[in-house]
Amino acid sequence: MLMKKLLLIVSAFILCACAATGDNPEQQRAEIAKMNNQVLSDVEKASPGAMAKAKSAPGYATFSNAQINLLFVAAGGGYGVVSNNQSGAKIYMDMYEGGFGFGLGAKDFRALFVFHTSDAMNTFVNDGWVFGAEADAAAKANNKGGEVGGSVTIGDITVYQLTKAGLALQATLKGTKYVKNDELN
């Protein structure tokens, strides 16, 4: 019974977290544009020079994500946009996470992906799957607490991640799927 309730809570959380606010696609794209600008600004503050790297690369992506960890189940979802600096195209995407491991709490984070090659960007847009392990402790409520940020380079992609708000202690093995949002593209 407890497991059914947990799965119901996690499912509802994922569905809510995966959508940009707005009554129609134009409003949703406008909200994603605001999020994109805010992520670029926040990452630049945490890692000076990151915005210049993003703008000079073949492309970059920004995502807003929320995660929840309930005992042995980890789930999350979010939305974002891939900006192709070569063509000027915007590709709107959703993200879904699922995994297992020890965890308790929730966190809201933003990410910037800098694609150092066109192939890396195209593979991300068309395949969009990331599998990895995560272990962290983040605590932030309103403007108090620790905000964690950093970057890691994986192949031809540099990823900057900032915790926006939340409280989480987790050690999870998870997968993340990034998919094109047909309604917004």
C-alpha atoms as a printed R data frame, in Angstrom:
    type eleno elety resid chain resno      x      y       z
1   ATOM     1    CA   MET     A     1  0.000  0.000   0.000
2   ATOM     2    CA   LEU     A     2  2.798  2.413   0.898
3   ATOM     3    CA   MET     A     3  4.615  1.639  -2.354
4   ATOM     4    CA   LYS     A     4  1.458  2.378  -4.387
5   ATOM     5    CA   LYS     A     5  1.109  5.752  -2.679
6   ATOM     6    CA   LEU     A     6  4.763  6.549  -3.311
7   ATOM     7    CA   LEU     A     7  4.452  5.658  -6.987
8   ATOM     8    CA   LEU     A     8  1.307  7.794  -7.300
9   ATOM     9    CA   ILE     A     9  3.070 10.781  -5.709
10  ATOM    10    CA   VAL     A    10  6.146 10.326  -7.896
11  ATOM    11    CA   SER     A    11  4.029  9.999 -11.061
12  ATOM    12    CA   ALA     A    12  2.072 13.166 -10.296
13  ATOM    13    CA   PHE     A    13  5.294 15.015  -9.521
14  ATOM    14    CA   ILE     A    14  6.889 13.992 -12.827
15  ATOM    15    CA   LEU     A    15  3.874 15.071 -14.870
16  ATOM    16    CA   CYS     A    16  3.791 18.493 -13.188
17  ATOM    17    CA   ALA     A    17  7.538 19.059 -13.467
18  ATOM    18    CA   CYS     A    18  7.774 18.248 -17.170
19  ATOM    19    CA   ALA     A    19  5.729 21.129 -18.481
20  ATOM    20    CA   ALA     A    20  6.495 24.798 -18.833
21  ATOM    21    CA   THR     A    21  3.717 27.021 -17.541
22  ATOM    22    CA   GLY     A    22  1.418 28.691 -20.025
23  ATOM    23    CA   ASP     A    23 -2.000 28.187 -21.568
24  ATOM    24    CA   ASN     A    24 -0.746 27.701 -25.115
25  ATOM    25    CA   PRO     A    25  2.481 26.855 -26.974
26  ATOM    26    CA   GLU     A    26  3.407 30.529 -27.476
27  ATOM    27    CA   GLN     A    27  3.200 31.226 -23.732
28  ATOM    28    CA   GLN     A    28  5.129 28.048 -22.943
29  ATOM    29    CA   ARG     A    29  7.897 28.999 -25.383
30  ATOM    30    CA   ALA     A    30  8.031 32.472 -23.780
31  ATOM    31    CA   GLU     A    31  8.418 30.899 -20.310
32  ATOM    32    CA   ILE     A    32 11.174 28.629 -21.614
33  ATOM    33    CA   ALA     A    33 12.936 31.666 -23.116
34  ATOM    34    CA   LYS     A    34 12.845 33.360 -19.681
35  ATOM    35    CA   MET     A    35 14.206 30.205 -18.047
36  ATOM    36    CA   ASN     A    36 16.941 30.005 -20.716
37  ATOM    37    CA   ASN     A    37 18.082 33.574 -20.024
38  ATOM    38    CA   GLN     A    38 17.982 33.033 -16.254
39  ATOM    39    CA   VAL     A    39 20.022 29.816 -16.459
40  ATOM    40    CA   LEU     A    40 22.652 31.505 -18.636
41  ATOM    41    CA   SER     A    41 22.857 34.410 -16.183
42  ATOM    42    CA   ASP     A    42 23.027 32.173 -13.093
43  ATOM    43    CA   VAL     A    43 25.670 29.879 -14.588
44  ATOM    44    CA   GLU     A    44 27.733 32.890 -15.665
45  ATOM    45    CA   LYS     A    45 27.695 34.171 -12.063
46  ATOM    46    CA   ALA     A    46 28.797 30.774 -10.727
47  ATOM    47    CA   SER     A    47 31.296 30.020 -13.535
48  ATOM    48    CA   PRO     A    48 32.494 33.224 -15.246
49  ATOM    49    CA   GLY     A    49 33.111 32.637 -18.942
50  ATOM    50    CA   ALA     A    50 30.496 29.880 -19.272
51  ATOM    51    CA   MET     A    51 28.120 32.079 -21.290
52  ATOM    52    CA   ALA     A    52 30.865 32.980 -23.774
53  ATOM    53    CA   LYS     A    53 31.646 29.261 -24.182
54  ATOM    54    CA   ALA     A    54 27.969 28.520 -24.792
55  ATOM    55    CA   LYS     A    55 27.542 31.314 -27.343
56  ATOM    56    CA   SER     A    56 30.743 30.398 -29.247
57  ATOM    57    CA   ALA     A    57 30.018 26.640 -29.364
58  ATOM    58    CA   PRO     A    58 27.981 24.993 -32.156
59  ATOM    59    CA   GLY     A    59 25.100 24.961 -29.691
60  ATOM    60    CA   TYR     A    60 23.934 24.734 -26.114
61  ATOM    61    CA   ALA     A    61 20.900 23.643 -24.105
62  ATOM    62    CA   THR     A    62 19.309 24.886 -20.905
63  ATOM    63    CA   PHE     A    63 17.000 22.801 -18.727
64  ATOM    64    CA   SER     A    64 14.893 23.278 -15.623
65  ATOM    65    CA   ASN     A    65 14.417 20.101 -13.624
66  ATOM    66    CA   ALA     A    66 12.775 18.968 -10.416
67  ATOM    67    CA   GLN     A    67 13.647 15.705  -8.678
68  ATOM    68    CA   ILE     A    68 12.090 13.773  -5.857
69  ATOM    69    CA   ASN     A    69 13.725 10.966  -3.910
70  ATOM    70    CA   LEU     A    70 11.517  8.782  -1.743
71  ATOM    71    CA   LEU     A    71 13.436  6.033  -0.008
72  ATOM    72    CA   PHE     A    72 14.522  3.755  -2.859
73  ATOM    73    CA   VAL     A    73 12.797  5.474  -5.794
74  ATOM    74    CA   ALA     A    74 14.165  8.537  -7.589
75  ATOM    75    CA   ALA     A    75 12.183 10.385 -10.243
76  ATOM    76    CA   GLY     A    76 12.166 13.748 -11.902
77  ATOM    77    CA   GLY     A    77 11.233 15.731 -14.915
78  ATOM    78    CA   GLY     A    78 11.724 19.029 -16.599
79  ATOM    79    CA   TYR     A    79 11.851 21.013 -19.791
80  ATOM    80    CA   GLY     A    80 14.334 22.986 -21.815
81  ATOM    81    CA   VAL     A    81 15.562 24.217 -25.144
82  ATOM    82    CA   VAL     A    82 18.503 23.424 -27.403
83  ATOM    83    CA   SER     A    83 19.865 26.512 -29.178
84  ATOM    84    CA   ASN     A    84 21.687 25.806 -32.431
85  ATOM    85    CA   ASN     A    85 24.165 28.686 -32.753
86  ATOM    86    CA   GLN     A    86 24.916 27.783 -36.388
87  ATOM    87    CA   SER     A    87 21.341 27.899 -37.715
88  ATOM    88    CA   GLY     A    88 19.598 29.921 -35.007
89  ATOM    89    CA   ALA     A    89 17.057 27.106 -34.551
90  ATOM    90    CA   LYS     A    90 15.468 26.384 -31.167
91  ATOM    91    CA   ILE     A    91 14.501 22.807 -30.327
92  ATOM    92    CA   TYR     A    92 12.181 22.455 -27.332
93  ATOM    93    CA   MET     A    93 12.636 19.329 -25.244
94  ATOM    94    CA   ASP     A    94 11.301 17.525 -22.180
95  ATOM    95    CA   MET     A    95 13.306 15.407 -19.786
96  ATOM    96    CA   TYR     A    96 12.335 12.413 -17.668
97  ATOM    97    CA   GLU     A    97 14.386 10.761 -14.937
98  ATOM    98    CA   GLY     A    98 13.986  7.497 -13.130
99  ATOM    99    CA   GLY     A    99 16.246  5.499 -10.908
100 ATOM   100    CA   PHE     A   100 16.824  3.672  -7.699
101 ATOM   101    CA   GLY     A   101 19.046  3.999  -4.691
102 ATOM   102    CA   PHE     A   102 18.910  5.675  -1.315
103 ATOM   103    CA   GLY     A   103 17.342  9.101  -1.262
104 ATOM   104    CA   LEU     A   104 15.048 11.370   0.638
105 ATOM   105    CA   GLY     A   105 13.876 14.832  -0.336
106 ATOM   106    CA   ALA     A   106 13.406 17.000  -3.381
107 ATOM   107    CA   LYS     A   107 15.510 19.455  -5.321
108 ATOM   108    CA   ASP     A   108 15.035 21.899  -8.146
109 ATOM   109    CA   PHE     A   109 17.982 22.489 -10.421
110 ATOM   110    CA   ARG     A   110 18.985 24.150 -13.662
111 ATOM   111    CA   ALA     A   111 21.490 22.872 -16.194
112 ATOM   112    CA   LEU     A   112 23.465 24.269 -19.111
113 ATOM   113    CA   PHE     A   113 24.836 21.842 -21.711
114 ATOM   114    CA   VAL     A   114 27.531 23.245 -24.024
115 ATOM   115    CA   PHE     A   115 27.950 21.174 -27.206
116 ATOM   116    CA   HIS     A   116 31.517 21.423 -28.506
117 ATOM   117    CA   THR     A   117 30.659 19.693 -31.804
118 ATOM   118    CA   SER     A   118 27.616 19.616 -34.071
119 ATOM   119    CA   ASP     A   119 27.646 15.818 -33.833
120 ATOM   120    CA   ALA     A   120 27.364 15.964 -30.035
121 ATOM   121    CA   MET     A   121 24.422 18.371 -30.301
122 ATOM   122    CA   ASN     A   122 22.649 16.295 -32.965
123 ATOM   123    CA   THR     A   123 23.156 13.075 -31.002
124 ATOM   124    CA   PHE     A   124 21.742 14.733 -27.882
125 ATOM   125    CA   VAL     A   125 18.687 16.054 -29.754
126 ATOM   126    CA   ASN     A   126 17.997 12.807 -31.615
127 ATOM   127    CA   ASP     A   127 19.020 10.189 -29.013
128 ATOM   128    CA   GLY     A   128 18.880 12.191 -25.784
129 ATOM   129    CA   TRP     A   129 19.696  9.459 -23.292
130 ATOM   130    CA   VAL     A   130 22.038  9.851 -20.328
131 ATOM   131    CA   PHE     A   131 22.723  7.172 -17.733
132 ATOM   132    CA   GLY     A   132 24.706  7.866 -14.630
133 ATOM   133    CA   ALA     A   133 25.176  7.773 -10.915
134 ATOM   134    CA   GLU     A   134 24.581 10.688  -8.610
135 ATOM   135    CA   ALA     A   135 25.545 11.260  -5.007
136 ATOM   136    CA   ASP     A   136 24.969 14.616  -3.414
137 ATOM   137    CA   ALA     A   137 23.620 16.582  -0.526
138 ATOM   138    CA   ALA     A   138 21.956 19.909  -1.280
139 ATOM   139    CA   ALA     A   139 20.068 22.189   1.030
140 ATOM   140    CA   LYS     A   140 18.448 25.493   0.165
141 ATOM   141    CA   ALA     A   141 15.220 27.111   1.257
142 ATOM   142    CA   ASN     A   142 14.260 30.505  -0.143
143 ATOM   143    CA   ASN     A   143 17.585 32.374  -0.209
144 ATOM   144    CA   LYS     A   144 19.139 30.455   2.658
145 ATOM   145    CA   GLY     A   145 21.263 27.361   2.515
146 ATOM   146    CA   GLY     A   146 23.905 25.986   0.231
147 ATOM   147    CA   GLU     A   147 23.646 26.380  -3.505
148 ATOM   148    CA   VAL     A   148 25.843 23.902  -5.265
149 ATOM   149    CA   GLY     A   149 27.153 24.487  -8.753
150 ATOM   150    CA   GLY     A   150 29.839 23.075 -10.937
151 ATOM   151    CA   SER     A   151 30.704 21.712 -14.323
152 ATOM   152    CA   VAL     A   152 31.839 18.441 -15.786
153 ATOM   153    CA   THR     A   153 32.924 17.622 -19.328
154 ATOM   154    CA   ILE     A   154 31.722 14.351 -20.823
155 ATOM   155    CA   GLY     A   155 33.041 13.721 -24.319
156 ATOM   156    CA   ASP     A   156 32.128 16.741 -26.436
157 ATOM   157    CA   ILE     A   157 29.627 18.170 -23.931
158 ATOM   158    CA   THR     A   158 30.283 20.335 -20.881
159 ATOM   159    CA   VAL     A   159 27.480 20.312 -18.324
160 ATOM   160    CA   TYR     A   160 26.995 23.061 -15.729
161 ATOM   161    CA   GLN     A   161 24.451 22.348 -13.009
162 ATOM   162    CA   LEU     A   162 23.087 24.659 -10.318
163 ATOM   163    CA   THR     A   163 20.755 23.699  -7.504
164 ATOM   164    CA   LYS     A   164 17.949 26.253  -7.429
165 ATOM   165    CA   ALA     A   165 16.088 25.200  -4.295
166 ATOM   166    CA   GLY     A   166 15.460 22.093  -2.333
167 ATOM   167    CA   LEU     A   167 16.609 19.719   0.302
168 ATOM   168    CA   ALA     A   168 17.940 16.343  -0.749
169 ATOM   169    CA   LEU     A   169 20.284 13.643   0.401
170 ATOM   170    CA   GLN     A   170 20.737 11.008  -2.247
171 ATOM   171    CA   ALA     A   171 22.901  8.312  -3.722
172 ATOM   172    CA   THR     A   172 21.128  7.018  -6.813
173 ATOM   173    CA   LEU     A   173 21.706  5.163 -10.039
174 ATOM   174    CA   LYS     A   174 19.483  6.745 -12.657
175 ATOM   175    CA   GLY     A   175 18.734  7.327 -16.277
176 ATOM   176    CA   THR     A   176 17.609 10.542 -17.916
177 ATOM   177    CA   LYS     A   177 15.785 10.682 -21.224
178 ATOM   178    CA   TYR     A   178 15.652 13.923 -23.213
179 ATOM   179    CA   VAL     A   179 12.978 14.016 -25.935
180 ATOM   180    CA   LYS     A   180 11.724 16.603 -28.411
181 ATOM   181    CA   ASN     A   181  8.479 18.280 -27.427
182 ATOM   182    CA   ASP     A   182  6.317 17.861 -30.532
183 ATOM   183    CA   GLU     A   183  3.757 20.394 -29.320
184 ATOM   184    CA   LEU     A   184  6.311 23.218 -29.021
185 ATOM   185    CA   ASN     A   185  8.491 22.459 -32.067
